[in-house]
Every structure is written in structure tokens, then in C-alpha cells.
Amino acid sequence: MHILAFILFFVMCSIGAACKGDYSGLAVIGKVIGFFALWIGMMFLFTQPVLLFVVIVIIVIVFVALNSKT
């Protein structure tokens, strides 16, 4: 229960600080949410081998397209 209270207190205080011009708390909240979103996405891809293959092919195509000299 204390952990939940700390998280809620941190969110409220970081929003209050953002109103005064300090956005570091919101940056931390965004990084944590982004980490969990990427983690859940990767876990989903690892359970779906066909999707993982499609993502790898797309990444290779984008990498080749960005590194081409033309």
C-alpha cells in the first residue's frame, strides 16, 4: 500500500512541478511507461514467431534503405 501511495504522490508532485516549469518528473514517468510498453510489445512478439519474423524483415529493409548511397 505504501508503494502505491508513493507512486501516486510522485505523479501528483511531478505534475505540480511541471506547472512551475520543471519537467524532469514527467520525463521519468514517460520513460517508465515507455519501458513497460516496449517490454510488453517484445514479450508479445516473442510469443508470435511469425510477427517477430515480419518485424525483423521490416527492420532490415529500413536499415538497408537508410544506408543506401542513392
Steps between C-alpha positions, in 0.01 A plus 500: 500500500791733570643441155171597337481811718857594403425457129185713523684763704784506246257541209313784671820678603656465154186647339514785752867558424426495126257786552796698637731412210684189627424212261748244637232309692284467191805381306552221754134402486517492119814285503345250742178475298703471178715223651197297602332555161813380315540208741141383449537548124817291488344228713206491259735475201694216660177303544409555133794375288341607170463859621859496629621390155295777333643762737857381437445516121357853529794614715749357248322671209497835685867461594599425139287789369654748743857390427473493121714756314234597245 
